[in-house]
């Protein structure tokens, strides 16, 4: 934070362009996103395979370059602070990384926010259920999810308690960008690297908010509740008295147990 002022996009681009000038810009951007995402994940739930990946990446850079990577993360935090929006996708396009590599296009935040307001604004005004789940089968950097979070916040709903998201993208960098931004905005989410159409998934990551707010248990209880609701009920014929059973064939008497599930 220079002179007490928040960083801006120019600070990110200037710092980024000074890192390993001999390397392709796409590789440097990918390594920044990967290391940052792994750092956030392993701070809450250590994964040895991801830790080895981090060490392998960081070992390719000089000490001062690693320091600049840390500065990039601090700048990203500042850029995300005002509101939930896709910052990384915009930087990716501004640095012209998409044109030279995958040709991927990230939707501008303004369009994502407009779509979220038009699609969900009224529904989020009076949120009656304990929480809602959202699925994004081609998440990119998480722009649409962040726009949805922005609409939730405008209606005074805390996404960490009221929202759980599943995000899928076939492109690893895009999925890791999504993971990083949702993690920094403390959104409980499952990020899957894989193909939604073929159902071939390579890796699944959970954001820190997923672990810290006990979403494994919440989703499990919801699944149990749905199974109970969907369980077949007795038909009128089933209520008819059954013919008497011979004494020798009767089941042994026991306690009459009743189960009450409340959520």
C-alpha positions in Angstrom: 0.0 0.0 0.0 2.0 3.0 -1.2 1.8 6.1 1.1 -1.2 4.7 2.8 -3.2 4.6 -0.4 -4.8 1.4 -1.8 -3.0 -0.2 -4.7 -4.5 0.2 -8.2 -4.4 -1.9 -11.4 -1.3 -0.1 -12.6 0.6 -1.2 -9.5 -0.4 -4.8 -10.3 0.7 -4.5 -14.0 3.9 -2.7 -13.2 4.9 -5.2 -10.5 3.9 -8.2 -12.7 5.9 -7.0 -15.7 9.0 -6.7 -13.5 8.9 -10.4 -12.5 11.1 -12.8 -14.6 11.2 -10.7 -17.7 12.8 -13.6 -19.6 9.8 -15.9 -19.0 6.5 -15.8 -21.0 3.9 -13.6 -19.3 1.3 -16.3 -19.4 3.6 -18.6 -17.3 4.3 -15.9 -14.8 0.6 -15.1 -14.4 -0.2 -18.8 -14.1 2.5 -19.3 -11.4 1.2 -16.3 -9.4 -2.4 -17.6 -9.4 -1.3 -21.2 -8.6 1.0 -20.2 -5.7 -1.5 -17.8 -4.2 -4.3 -20.3 -4.4 -2.2 -23.1 -2.9 -1.1 -20.8 0.0 -4.7 -20.0 0.9 -5.8 -23.6 0.6 -3.0 -25.1 2.7 -3.3 -22.4 5.4 -6.6 -24.1 6.3 -6.3 -27.7 5.0 -2.7 -28.9 4.3 -2.4 -31.0 1.1 1.1 -32.5 0.6 0.7 -32.8 -3.2 -0.2 -29.1 -3.5 2.6 -28.1 -1.2 5.1 -29.9 -3.5 3.6 -28.1 -6.5 4.1 -24.8 -4.7 7.7 -25.6 -3.8 8.4 -26.7 -7.4 7.0 -23.4 -8.8 8.6 -21.1 -6.2 12.0 -22.8 -6.8 12.1 -21.4 -10.3 12.2 -17.8 -9.2 14.7 -15.5 -7.4 14.1 -14.3 -3.9 13.2 -10.8 -5.0 10.8 -12.2 -7.5 9.1 -14.3 -4.9 8.7 -11.1 -2.8 7.1 -9.4 -5.8 4.6 -12.3 -6.0 3.7 -11.6 -2.4 3.2 -8.0 -3.4 0.9 -9.0 -6.3 -1.3 -10.9 -3.8 -1.5 -7.8 -1.6 -2.5 -5.7 -4.6 -5.1 -8.2 -5.6 -6.6 -8.0 -2.1 -6.8 -4.2 -2.4 -8.4 -4.4 -5.8 -11.1 -6.9 -4.6 -11.8 -5.0 -1.4 -14.4 -2.4 -2.7 -16.8 -5.1 -4.0 -16.9 -8.7 -5.2 -16.0 -8.6 -8.9 -13.8 -10.4 -11.3 -10.5 -8.6 -11.1 -8.2 -11.3 -12.3 -10.2 -11.9 -15.5 -9.9 -8.2 -16.4 -6.2 -8.2 -15.7 -5.8 -11.3 -17.8 -7.5 -9.6 -20.7 -5.6 -6.3 -20.1 -2.3 -8.1 -20.2 -3.4 -9.7 -23.5 -2.7 -13.2 -22.2 -5.9 -14.6 -23.6 -5.2 -13.5 -27.2 -1.9 -15.2 -27.3 -2.8 -18.4 -25.6 -6.2 -20.0 -25.2 -8.3 -17.3 -26.7 -10.4 -17.3 -23.6 -12.7 -14.3 -22.9 -13.7 -13.2 -19.5 -17.1 -11.4 -19.2 -16.7 -7.8 -17.9 -17.9 -7.4 -14.3 -20.5 -4.8 -15.3 -22.2 -7.2 -17.6 -22.0 -10.0 -15.0 -23.6 -7.8 -12.3 -26.4 -6.6 -14.7 -27.2 -10.3 -15.5 -27.2 -11.2 -11.8 -29.5 -8.4 -10.9 -31.9 -9.2 -13.7 -31.9 -12.9 -13.0 -31.9 -13.1 -9.2 -32.4 -9.6 -7.7 -36.1 -10.1 -6.8 -35.6 -13.7 -5.5 -32.9 -12.6 -3.1 -35.0 -9.8 -1.5 -36.7 -12.1 0.8 -34.6 -15.2 1.3 -36.6 -17.6 3.4 -34.6 -20.9 3.2 -31.5 -21.3 5.5 -29.2 -21.1 2.5 -29.1 -21.5 -1.2 -26.7 -23.5 -3.5 -25.4 -22.3 -6.9 -23.9 -24.3 -9.7 -21.7 -22.7 -12.4 -20.7 -25.4 -15.0 -18.3 -23.1 -16.9 -17.1 -20.7 -14.2 -14.2 -19.0 -15.8 -12.6 -16.8 -13.2 -15.8 -16.7 -11.1 -17.2 -13.5 -12.5 -20.9 -14.5 -12.5 -20.5 -16.0 -9.0 -18.9 -12.9 -7.7 -21.7 -10.8 -9.2 -24.3 -13.0 -7.5 -22.4 -12.5 -4.2 -22.6 -8.7 -4.8 -26.4 -8.9 -5.2 -26.6 -11.0 -2.0 -24.7 -8.5 -0.1 -26.9 -5.7 -1.4 -29.8 -7.5 0.2 -27.9 -7.9 3.5 -27.2 -11.6 3.2 -23.9 -13.0 4.3 -22.6 -15.4 1.6 -20.4 -17.3 4.0 -23.6 -18.4 5.8 -26.2 -18.2 3.1 -24.5 -19.5 0.0 -22.6 -22.6 -1.2 -21.3 -22.8 -4.7 -20.0 -25.5 -7.1 -17.8 -24.2 -9.9 -16.4 -26.2 -12.8 -14.1 -25.2 -15.6 -12.0 -27.3 -18.0 -9.2 -24.7 -18.0 -7.0 -25.2 -14.9 -5.8 -21.5 -14.8 -9.4 -20.2 -15.0 -10.5 -22.6 -12.2 -7.6 -21.5 -10.0 -8.4 -17.8 -10.7 -12.0 -18.6 -9.6 -10.7 -20.4 -6.5 -8.4 -17.5 -5.5 -11.1 -14.8 -5.8 -13.8 -16.7 -4.1 -11.4 -17.6 -1.3 -10.5 -14.0 -0.8 -14.2 -13.0 -0.7 -14.8 -15.9 1.8 -17.3 -17.7 -0.3 -17.9 -21.4 0.5 -17.3 -23.2 -2.7 -16.2 -26.4 -4.4 -14.0 -25.7 -7.4 -13.6 -28.6 -9.9 -11.0 -28.7 -12.7 -12.6 -30.8 -15.4 -15.1 -31.1 -18.2 -18.7 -30.6 -17.4 -19.9 -32.2 -20.6 -17.9 -35.5 -20.3 -17.9 -35.5 -16.4 -14.2 -36.0 -16.5 -12.8 -34.3 -13.4 -9.1 -33.9 -12.6 -9.0 -32.1 -9.2 -11.4 -30.8 -6.6 -10.6 -27.9 -4.2 -12.6 -26.4 -1.4 -12.3 -22.8 -0.4 -11.3 -21.9 3.2 -14.9 -20.7 4.0 -16.2 -24.2 3.1 -14.1 -25.7 5.9 -14.4 -22.9 8.4 -18.2 -22.7 8.3 -18.7 -26.5 8.4 -20.3 -26.9 5.0 -19.6 -30.6 4.8 -22.1 -31.1 7.7 -24.6 -28.6 6.4 -24.8 -30.2 2.9 -24.9 -33.7 4.4 -27.9 -32.8 6.6 -29.7 -31.2 3.7 -29.2 -34.4 1.7 -30.6 -36.5 4.5 -33.6 -34.2 4.8 -34.3 -34.5 1.1 -34.1 -38.2 1.2 -36.6 -38.3 4.1 -39.0 -36.0 2.2 -38.7 -38.1 -0.9 -39.3 -41.4 1.0 -42.5 -43.2 -0.2 -45.5 -42.8 2.0 -48.0 -45.5 2.9 -50.9 -46.0 0.4 -54.4 -46.5 1.7 -54.1 -50.2 1.0 -51.1 -50.4 3.3 -53.3 -49.0 6.1 -55.6 -52.0 6.1 -55.2 -54.3 9.0 -53.1 -57.3 8.2 -54.3 -60.8 8.9 -53.3 -62.2 12.3 -49.9 -63.8 12.4 -49.3 -67.1 14.1 -47.7 -66.8 17.5 -44.7 -68.7 16.4 -44.1 -66.4 13.5 -44.5 -63.1 15.3 -41.5 -60.9 15.7 -40.1 -60.5 19.3 -41.6 -57.6 21.1 -39.4 -54.6 21.6 -39.4 -50.8 22.3 -41.5 -48.6 20.0 -38.8 -46.2 18.6 -39.7 -42.9 16.9 -37.3 -40.7 15.1 -37.8 -37.0 14.7 -35.5 -35.2 12.3 -35.5 -31.4 12.6 -33.3 -29.1 10.7 
